[in-house]
Amino acid sequence: MDQPLRKWLAARLKSQRQLLGMTQAVVAERCGICTRYYQKLEKGLVNASLDVALRLAHVLAFSLDAYHNETGD
């Protein structure tokens, strides 16, 4: 995952989580990942596998296609 995509995902995770009123722990649990890993994803410190990114998008109700729509990349 390249840095612009990682930063976009981090920002999207945080904004969607807050919009839905969920805690980091709840999102992590619903995605089957540990809370610490989710926190690192939300800060843009680590990459997400495609599987994890898809689970996050499902739980937080957004499309990964939005990256291309919003950035043109």
C-alpha positions, 0 to 999 in steps of 0.5 A: 500500500503506498503512502497516499493510500495509507494516509487516505485510509487512515483519515477515512477510518477515523472520520467514518468511525466517528460519524457512526459513533463507534469506538476503536475497540468496537471497530477492531472487534467487528473486523477481527483485529486487535485494537492496537493494530486498528489504532496504528491503521487509523494513525497511518502507521501501518499498512492494511492487507486487502482482506483487512481493508475490505472488512474495515470498509464493510464495518464502517460502511464505505467503499474503497473505490472512493479513494479513486473517486476522491483522488483521481489516482 
